[in-house]
Amino acid sequence: MNYGTLYPSLLKLEQEGSIASEWGVSENNRRAKFYRLTRAGRKQLGKEARNWEQTTAILARFLSPAEDTV
């Protein structure tokens, strides 16, 4: 993923309140921005994970071979 894709995504998530950021120092002593999930972000992540599990379960049932009815 390149910077031009990643930064707008992080900015959007931060503006929505799903993540928070703070400036710090990286492992190689460079200035870096660090991100963390907020409480709202964790809640949204749980909701999205449940939706994904439900969607994949529906697709799995739809794509599974038909059972014999005889």
N, C-alpha and C positions, 0 to 999 in steps of 0.2 A: 504494500500500500504506500503510495507516495504522499509527500507532505501536503500537496494540493488537495488531496482527498481527505486525509486524516484531520488536519486542523479545522476545516469547516464542520466536520462531524463532531469533534470535541467541543467546539464553540457552541454548536446547537444544543448539545447535551447539557452544557454548562448553563446556557440561557434558560433551558427548560427546568433546571434545578435537579437534574439526575446525577450530575457529577459536580465536584468542587475542585478547584486547583489552588496550588500555592507554589511559589518559587522557592527553590532550594539549591543544594550543591549535589551534583551527581557523583558517582563512584570515582570518576577520573577528575574531580575538582573543577568541573565546569558548571556554570549556571544552568539550571534546568527547571522546567515546570513539571510538577507532579500532580497527578489526578487521582481522585478517590470517589467511590460511589457515595452518594448521600443516602439518607434514610428513604427519601422518595425514589431515588434511583434503584435501591435494593427492592423496594416494593414493585416498581415498574418491571424490573428484571424478572421477578417471580411471576408476575402476570404474563409477561411475554413468553417465559419458559413453559408455563401451563398451556398457553395458546398453541405453542409449537408442538408440545407433546400431543395435544388433542388433534391437531392437523395431521401429524404424522400417523397417528393411530387410525384416523379416518382413511387416509391414503393407503395404509397397509391393508385395511379391510377391503377397500375398493380394488386394489391391485392383486389381492391373493387369488389363487385358483378357485374356481367355483367348486363347491362340494356336490357330490352326487346326491340327488334327491330320490333315487330309485331304491 
